[in-house]
Amino acid sequence: MGIGQSYERVIVKMFNEHFKKNDIKAIAWRLPQVMYKGQVFDVFIDSLLNQYYIAIECKNIDISKNHFYLSSVIKSTDVFEQLRFLKLSGRNGYYFINLRNKRNQVTYLIPINSIFTLLKNKRFDEELTLNNGGCIVRNNGDVNLSCFNYDK
């Protein structure tokens, strides 16, 4: 199992614990990865409530050697395919981007609409910051989903 797959499991567990703790009727699950078969998103959250009907793309990036730029791991063609899927399915879409080095680990949550805006405005080569419309949901193991905005 790769690092990315275990990271996806952490995201699923984090959301399911949050839902249980807060008595929210929703469930997070992940698609198993199949070699040579692409998938649009990694983690899905299902609920009858629209605000919890979500698709998440996970990126787990080692930044010990350099800074992280959106264009280094997110392809514009993927963003367009993801937006198409979200429009057809009615889901809300997010990127969970985990930046790690040998000592620290920080997970950013960024709505896919913010990613698309950066792409559309030709600002896709910017360094990832909270100014990109995101928030920190995990910092060295401490989880905080209070900044998670479930609205489109």
Secondary structure by P-SEA (a helix, b strand, c coil): ccaaaaaaaaaaaaaaaaaaaacccbbbbbccccccccccccbbbbcccccccbbbbbbbbbcccbbbbccccccaaaaaaaaaaaaaacbbbbbbcccccccbbbbbbbbaaaaaaaaaaccccccccccccccccccccccccccccccc
